[in-house]
């Protein structure tokens, strides 16, 4: 596996991902829902920092080129349902190393 900005830009998986991706859904309003790109589903979870939590924080890696991503979710509970958010951020090697060294 090679890593780096140039290899991830040419990668069949990572080329479908921007440096920052965002998705949103609101209960009862499916016409306003947005989704992360399909390529985000191909990333492999390397570390799950909140495996039992209701909000996710995961270090993910591209299985093809080795690029690193931070995936997190958030939500707001409302009486008529929830508003859910997903965030996917491309990390540099240095940023990924910091997360790899954090305890799970």
Secondary structure, 3 states (H helix, E strand, C coil): CCCCHHHHHHCCCHHHCCCEEEEEEECCCHHHCCCCCHHHHHCEEEEECCCCCCCCEEEEECCCCCCEEEEEEEEEEECCEEEEEEEEEEECHHHHHHHHCCCC
